[in-house]
Every structure is written in C-alpha cells, then in structure tokens.
Amino acid sequence: MSLAPELLAILVCPQCKGSLSHFTSPDEVLVCRSCRLTYRVDDGIPVMLIDEAQPLDETRYPELTP
C-alpha cells in the first residue's frame, strides 16, 4: 500500500519539521535526512512518533537524485 500524494505533501518530520522522502522498498518508510531517522508506515499509516523512529541506514535508503 502506498501513501496518497496529498498526505505526502503535508507530512514533515516531527522532530525538525523538515521534509521527508518516501520509500516503498525494501520497507515502506519516510526518511528525514536532516535528523537521519526513518519513520515506518504500517498498513498505509505513517507512524510519526519520534520514540518509534529508527536510525537511517544509507545503504537501504540511499539519497534520491532528481
């Protein structure tokens, strides 16, 4: 399941209020490059809790190039 573009447009990192990148593989997550955190998406629902965030693994979620 993927997140709606309208939702992605308004979501920001709960810690720094910065922009997020959306990945659907290998797991569906939202990535904050500034904080170096990932927020999981469970059944199409983003879990935007700082305490639930995981450290960013650059090998799994490389920076997207335009």
C-alpha positions in Angstrom: 0.0 0.0 0.0 1.3 3.4 -0.8 0.6 6.8 0.7 -1.6 9.3 -1.0 0.3 12.2 -2.7 -1.9 14.7 -0.8 -0.7 13.2 2.5 3.0 13.1 1.4 2.7 16.8 0.5 1.8 17.8 4.1 3.8 15.4 6.2 7.0 16.7 7.9 9.5 15.3 10.3 8.0 15.6 13.8 11.4 16.3 15.3 12.8 19.0 13.0 9.8 19.9 10.8 11.9 19.2 7.7 10.9 17.4 4.5 10.6 13.7 4.2 11.4 11.2 1.4 9.1 8.3 0.8 10.5 4.8 0.1 8.4 1.7 -0.6 11.2 -0.8 -0.8 12.7 -2.7 1.0 10.2 -1.5 3.6 7.7 1.4 3.3 9.2 4.3 5.3 9.5 8.0 5.5 13.1 9.3 5.7 14.3 12.5 7.3 17.8 13.3 6.0 18.3 16.1 8.5 17.7 14.0 11.6 19.0 10.8 9.9 15.8 9.0 11.0 13.3 6.7 9.4 9.6 6.5 10.3 7.8 3.3 9.4 4.5 3.0 7.6 2.2 0.3 8.9 -0.7 -0.7 6.6 -0.7 2.7 4.9 -0.5 4.7 8.2 2.7 6.6 8.9 4.0 6.2 12.4 5.2 9.7 13.1 6.4 9.2 16.7 10.0 10.3 17.5 10.3 7.5 20.0 9.4 4.9 17.3 11.9 6.3 14.7 14.9 4.2 13.6 18.4 5.5 12.7 18.8 6.0 8.9 20.6 3.2 7.1 22.0 4.9 3.9 22.6 1.5 2.3 18.9 0.6 2.5 17.6 4.1 1.7 20.1 6.0 -0.5 19.5 9.7 -1.3 17.2 10.1 -4.2 18.6 12.0 -7.2 16.2 14.3 -9.2 
